[in-house]
Amino acid sequence: MVAWPILAAREAGAGRVAAIVSPGKDISAGLPAEVETVEQPQPDGTGGAIRAALALIEASETVLILSGDVPLISTATIAGLLAAHEATDAAATMLTIELDDAGAYGRVVRGEGGAVERVVEAKAAGDADPEQLAIREVNAGTYAFDAAPLAAALATLSNDNAQGEYYLPDVFPALREAGHTVAAHIAADVAVTMGVNNRVDLAAVEAEGRRRLLESHMLAGVTVVDPGTTWIDVGVEIAADARIEPGTSLHGETSVGAGAVVGPMTTLIDSAVGAESRVVHSYLLECEVRDGCSVGPFAYLRPGAVLDVGAKAGTFVEVKNSHIGKSAKVPHLSYVGDADVGAGSNIGAGTITANYDGFRKSRTTIGVDVRIGVDTMLIAPVEVGDSAYTAAGAVIKDDVPEGGLAVSENAQRNIDGYAADKAAKMREEQNP
């Protein structure tokens, strides 16, 4: 959540970035690279938080202040604020927005000429009078300051208010008394007021963020059949004319090629799906599906799985750390692990590559245009030569030569009258 406004600020031109944190709170894992942290000694309000970073302010020229709990603020909104600040001689420019229902947001009180006189908080009874509460323009909690006037004004802050906190907007009267101007820049995007104070707020912000991401993909030519049941992370890349079916989740560094169809009910995590491929009702993790492939339904592609151009991993197929060659097919009910399957080969239903002997993993190599019969067990390490066959139910422990047929002999024996004998035995057990 904190990373989003930081990244937006950097894209808008911010240089040195610091996150102000509570004592003993380590949020470094969620921060972008090269972000400093400053500890606020005690939770004493927004003014107290900024005073904790006084040394950084004094070493700066322009200070941009964002709220870490307002993740949807955009680069464009921040850039607009900074541009407005630079265009005036104001010592401070605050981001505001007009709301029909201003709720507990701080009200912006303007004086003659439209300059900001102060911000009146409305968090608790007694902070604002009825006339002030009727103001529709509110403080969005984002500011641009000239550093030196801000540093001086911070020393004037008082916590004499209903909350007993130091409010950052209380620096505005001090700036005005020092002869400076305070300006306001009105934002058009309501997301600047979407703060996160609890899990309900978090869900609302995530829903809005997801809506915006999906909208951007759709405007770029991606078909999202049901946005309400589709989750796409911000880093996912989807080419134009791809189609995302309902119930689909795309996460991490995932990419989907032009004309591909993903879903319904499909999850991709850090995976690539090529152009014109189709992935139906399946789960893919850290794998690559190249152009023109078919996956699923109910396939599970695990890390290291690669389906080459035109390959197929069908119904209830699991592939792990294996390369399935061009136009090769694993149609159904098979496990292919630690294997290389040559181009044009076909793996019969129920095939298993037994890749683990209890101590180490070994690979299976299947050549070009091989036909693996149903229920074949391939005991790795083993190699099946080009154009070779295995018979149904074969257990392959030794290499199969090119063009050969491997058969496991297992003589069939029929027992006449077995069903009747078994039924009689069961009756005896039930009625001793």
C-alpha positions in Angstrom: 0.0 0.0 0.0 2.8 2.4 0.9 4.8 1.5 -2.2 2.1 2.8 -4.6 2.3 6.5 -3.6 6.0 6.3 -3.4 6.3 5.0 -7.0 3.8 7.6 -8.2 5.9 10.4 -6.6 9.1 9.1 -8.2 7.4 9.0 -11.6 6.4 12.6 -11.0 10.0 13.6 -10.4 10.6 13.1 -6.7 14.2 12.5 -5.7 15.1 11.6 -2.1 12.2 9.6 -0.6 11.6 8.9 3.1 8.8 6.9 4.8 7.9 8.0 8.3 7.1 5.0 10.5 6.0 4.2 14.0 8.6 3.1 16.6 9.8 -0.5 16.1 7.9 -0.9 12.8 10.0 -2.3 10.0 8.2 -1.9 6.7 11.3 -2.1 4.6 10.1 -5.3 2.9 7.2 -3.4 1.3 9.2 -0.3 0.2 10.8 0.3 -3.2 14.6 0.4 -3.3 16.5 3.3 -1.9 13.7 4.6 0.3 14.8 5.8 3.7 12.8 5.4 6.9 12.4 7.9 9.7 11.0 6.9 13.0 8.2 9.1 14.6 8.9 8.8 18.3 5.2 8.8 19.3 1.8 8.8 17.5 1.1 12.5 17.9 -0.4 13.5 14.5 0.6 14.4 11.0 2.6 17.5 12.3 4.5 15.3 14.7 5.3 12.9 11.8 6.8 15.6 9.6 8.7 17.2 12.5 10.4 13.8 12.9 11.9 14.3 9.4 13.1 17.9 10.1 16.7 17.0 9.2 15.6 15.9 5.8 13.5 18.9 5.3 16.3 21.3 6.2 18.5 19.5 3.6 15.9 20.0 0.8 14.5 22.7 -1.4 11.0 21.5 -2.2 9.2 19.0 0.0 6.3 16.8 -1.2 4.3 15.2 1.5 2.0 12.3 0.8 -0.2 10.1 3.0 1.0 6.5 3.1 -2.6 5.2 3.5 -3.8 6.8 0.2 -2.4 4.4 -2.3 -4.4 5.4 -5.4 -3.0 8.9 -5.8 -1.7 9.1 -9.4 1.5 10.4 -10.9 -0.6 12.8 -12.9 -2.2 14.3 -9.8 1.1 14.6 -8.1 2.7 16.2 -11.1 -0.2 18.7 -11.3 0.3 19.7 -7.7 4.0 20.2 -8.2 3.5 22.2 -11.4 0.9 24.4 -9.6 3.4 25.0 -6.7 6.2 26.0 -9.1 3.9 28.3 -11.0 3.3 30.5 -8.0 5.3 32.2 -5.3 3.4 30.3 -2.6 5.5 28.7 0.2 2.9 25.9 0.4 0.4 24.4 -2.0 -2.1 21.9 -0.7 -4.1 19.4 -2.7 -7.8 19.8 -2.2 -11.0 18.3 -3.6 -14.7 19.3 -3.4 -17.1 16.7 -1.9 -20.8 16.8 -1.5 -20.5 15.0 1.8 -17.2 16.1 3.4 -17.6 13.9 6.5 -14.6 14.2 8.8 -12.2 15.7 6.3 -10.5 18.9 7.2 -12.2 22.0 5.7 -10.3 24.5 3.6 -10.9 28.0 4.7 -10.0 30.5 2.1 -9.5 34.3 2.4 -9.7 37.2 0.1 -8.3 36.4 -3.4 -8.7 32.7 -2.8 -5.6 32.1 -0.8 -5.8 29.4 1.9 -6.0 30.9 5.4 -6.1 27.6 7.3 -7.5 24.1 7.5 -10.1 23.3 10.2 -10.1 19.7 11.3 -13.4 17.9 11.6 -12.4 14.6 13.2 -14.0 15.3 16.6 -16.8 17.4 18.0 -15.6 21.0 18.7 -12.9 21.0 16.0 -15.1 23.0 13.5 -18.2 25.2 13.9 -21.3 24.7 11.8 -20.3 27.3 9.2 -17.0 25.6 8.7 -18.6 22.2 8.5 -20.7 23.5 5.6 -17.6 24.0 3.4 -17.3 21.5 0.6 -13.6 21.9 -0.2 -11.5 19.6 1.9 -7.9 18.8 2.5 -6.7 15.8 0.6 -3.6 15.4 2.8 -1.0 16.0 0.1 1.2 19.0 0.0 4.1 20.8 -1.7 6.2 23.1 0.5 9.2 25.3 0.1 11.5 23.6 2.6 12.9 26.5 4.6 9.5 28.1 5.5 8.1 24.7 6.4 11.0 24.0 8.7 10.4 27.3 10.5 6.7 26.9 10.7 6.9 23.4 12.2 8.4 24.9 15.4 5.1 26.8 16.0 2.8 23.8 16.0 0.6 23.2 19.1 -1.5 20.2 20.1 -4.2 22.4 21.7 -7.2 20.7 20.0 -9.9 18.1 20.6 -7.6 15.3 19.5 -4.5 16.5 21.4 -2.4 16.0 18.2 -0.1 18.2 16.1 -1.9 18.8 12.8 0.4 19.6 9.8 -2.1 22.0 8.3 -1.7 24.2 11.4 1.6 25.4 9.8 -0.5 27.5 7.3 -1.3 30.4 9.7 2.4 30.5 10.8 3.4 30.7 7.1 0.9 33.5 6.5 2.1 35.4 9.6 5.6 35.1 8.3 4.5 36.8 5.1 4.2 33.7 2.9 1.3 32.7 0.7 -0.5 29.4 0.9 -2.2 28.1 -2.3 -4.6 25.3 -3.1 -4.7 23.0 -6.1 -8.1 21.3 -6.7 -7.9 17.7 -7.8 -10.5 16.1 -10.0 -9.8 12.5 -8.9 -11.8 11.3 -5.9 -9.1 8.6 -5.3 -7.1 11.3 -3.4 -9.6 10.9 -0.5 -9.6 7.1 -0.5 -7.6 6.5 2.7 -7.2 3.1 4.4 -8.0 3.0 8.1 -9.3 -0.5 8.4 -9.9 -3.7 6.3 -13.2 -2.3 5.0 -11.4 0.7 3.5 -8.7 -1.6 2.2 -11.2 -3.7 0.3 -12.8 -0.6 -1.2 -9.5 0.8 -2.3 -8.4 -2.5 -3.8 -11.7 -2.8 -5.7 -11.2 0.7 -7.1 -7.6 0.0 -8.0 -8.6 -3.2 -9.7 -11.4 -1.4 -11.6 -8.9 1.1 -12.9 -6.4 -1.5 -14.0 -9.0 -3.5 -15.8 -10.3 -0.4 -17.5 -6.8 0.5 -18.7 -6.4 -3.0 -20.2 -9.8 -2.8 -21.9 -9.1 0.6 -23.4 -5.9 -0.9 -24.8 -7.8 -3.6 -26.6 -8.1 -6.5 -24.1 -11.5 -8.2 -23.7 -12.3 -8.7 -20.0 -15.6 -10.6 -20.1 -16.5 -10.1 -16.5 -14.5 -7.4 -14.7 -16.2 -8.1 -11.4 -14.7 -11.6 -11.2 -11.3 -10.8 -12.7 -8.1 -10.0 -10.7 -5.1 -8.6 -12.5 -2.0 -7.3 -10.8 -0.5 -4.0 -11.8 2.7 -5.5 -13.3 0.8 -7.9 -15.6 1.2 -7.3 -19.4 -1.6 -8.3 -21.7 -1.5 -7.7 -25.5 -4.4 -6.3 -27.5 -7.1 -8.8 -28.6 -6.4 -11.2 -25.8 -9.5 -12.4 -24.0 -9.8 -12.9 -20.2 -12.7 -15.1 -19.2 -14.5 -14.9 -15.8 -13.0 -16.0 -12.6 -9.4 -15.5 -13.8 -6.5 -14.2 -11.7 -3.2 -12.9 -13.2 -0.4 -12.2 -10.7 3.2 -11.1 -10.6 5.3 -10.9 -13.7 2.7 -12.5 -16.0 2.3 -11.8 -19.6 -0.5 -12.8 -22.1 0.0 -12.6 -25.9 -2.2 -11.2 -28.6 -5.3 -13.3 -29.3 -4.7 -15.6 -26.4 -7.7 -16.8 -24.3 -7.2 -17.2 -20.6 -9.9 -18.7 -18.4 -12.5 -19.2 -17.2 -11.4 -20.0 -13.7 -7.7 -19.8 -14.4 -4.7 -18.6 -12.3 -1.4 -17.5 -13.7 1.5 -16.5 -11.4 4.8 -15.3 -12.9 3.9 -17.1 -16.1 4.0 -16.3 -19.8 1.2 -17.3 -22.3 2.0 -16.8 -26.0 -0.1 -15.4 -28.8 -3.2 -17.4 -29.8 -2.8 -19.9 -26.9 -5.7 -21.0 -24.8 -5.5 -21.8 -21.1 -8.8 -23.1 -19.6 -9.7 -23.7 -16.0 -6.0 -24.3 -15.0 -3.3 -23.2 -12.6 0.1 -22.1 -13.9 3.1 -21.1 -11.7 6.4 -19.8 -13.0 6.1 -21.5 -16.4 6.0 -20.6 -20.1 3.4 -21.4 -22.6 4.5 -20.4 -26.1 2.4 -19.4 -29.1 -0.6 -21.5 -30.2 -0.7 -23.9 -27.3 -3.6 -25.5 -25.5 -3.7 -26.0 -21.8 -6.4 -27.6 -19.7 -9.0 -27.9 -18.4 -7.7 -28.8 -15.0 -4.0 -28.7 -15.9 -1.3 -27.8 -13.4 1.9 -26.4 -14.9 4.5 -26.0 -12.2 7.8 -24.1 -12.1 10.1 -24.8 -15.1 7.4 -26.1 -17.3 7.8 -25.0 -21.0 5.3 -25.7 -23.7 6.8 -25.0 -27.1 4.8 -23.7 -30.0 1.6 -25.6 -30.7 2.1 -28.0 -27.7 -0.8 -29.3 -25.6 -1.1 -30.1 -21.9 -4.7 -31.4 -21.5 -7.2 -32.4 -18.9 -5.8 -33.3 -15.5 -2.2 -33.1 -16.7 0.6 -32.0 -14.4 4.0 -30.8 -15.9 7.0 -29.8 -13.8 10.5 -28.7 -14.9 9.9 -30.2 -18.3 10.1 -29.1 -21.9 7.2 -30.2 -24.1 8.4 -29.8 -27.7 6.7 -28.2 -30.7 3.3 -29.7 -31.4 3.8 -32.4 -28.8 0.8 -33.5 -26.9 0.1 -34.7 -23.3 -3.7 -35.0 -23.7 -4.9 -36.2 -20.3 -4.4 -37.8 -16.9 -0.6 -37.7 -17.0 2.4 -36.5 -14.9 5.5 -35.2 -16.7 8.2 -34.2 -14.4 11.9 -33.5 -15.1 11.5 -34.6 -18.7 12.2 -33.5 -22.3 9.5 -34.4 -24.8 10.5 -34.1 -28.5 8.5 -32.3 -31.2 5.4 -34.1 -32.5 5.4 -36.8 -29.8 2.1 -38.0 -28.2 1.9 -39.1 -24.5 -0.9 -41.5 -23.8 -3.3 -41.2 -21.0 -2.1 -42.2 -17.6 1.6 -41.8 -18.4 3.9 -41.2 -15.5 7.6 -40.1 -15.5 8.9 -41.6 -12.3 11.6 -39.0 -11.7 12.5 -39.5 -8.0 14.2 -42.6 -6.5 14.1 -41.4 -2.9 17.5 -39.7 -3.1 17.8 -37.7 -6.3 15.7 -36.4 -9.3 16.5 -37.8 -12.7 15.4 -36.8 -16.2 13.4 -38.7 -18.8 14.2 -37.9 -22.5 11.5 -38.7 -25.1 12.5 -38.2 -28.7 10.8 -36.7 -31.8 7.5 -38.2 -33.0 7.4 -40.8 -30.2 4.1 -42.6 -29.3 3.9 -43.4 -25.6 1.1 -45.9 -24.9 -1.5 -45.4 -22.2 -0.5 -46.2 -18.7 3.2 -46.2 -19.5 5.6 -45.9 -16.5 8.9 -44.3 -17.4 11.5 -44.9 -14.7 14.1 -42.2 -14.9 16.9 -41.9 -16.0 15.7 -43.3 -19.3 15.6 -42.3 -23.0 13.1 -43.2 -25.7 14.5 -42.7 -29.2 12.9 -40.8 -32.1 9.8 -42.4 -33.7 9.8 -45.2 -31.0 6.6 -46.7 -29.4 5.8 -48.0 -26.0 2.9 -50.5 -25.5 0.0 -49.9 -23.2 0.8 -50.6 -19.6 4.6 -50.7 -20.2 7.1 -50.1 -17.5 10.2 -48.6 -19.1 13.4 -49.1 -17.2 15.8 -49.2 -20.0 16.4 -47.0 -23.1 14.2 -47.6 -26.1 16.0 -47.5 -29.4 15.0 -45.2 -32.3 12.0 -46.6 -34.1 11.6 -49.5 -31.7 8.6 -50.8 -29.6 9.0 -51.4 -25.9 6.6 -53.9 -24.3 6.4 -55.1 -20.7 5.4 -58.7 -20.6 2.8 -59.5 -17.9 0.9 -62.7 -18.7 -2.9 -62.5 -18.1 -4.5 -65.2 -16.1 -8.4 -65.6 -15.9 -10.0 -67.2 -12.8 -13.4 -68.8 -13.7 -16.2 -68.4 -11.3 -14.4 -65.8 -9.2 -17.4 -63.5 -8.7 -19.7 -66.2 -7.4 -17.0 -67.6 -5.1 -16.4 -64.1 -3.7 -20.2 -63.5 -3.1 -20.5 -66.8 -1.3 -17.6 -66.0 0.9 -19.1 -62.6 1.8 -22.4 -64.2 2.8 -20.6 -66.6 5.1 -18.7 -63.7 6.8 -22.0 -61.8 7.3 -23.9 -64.8 8.5 -21.4 -67.0 10.4 
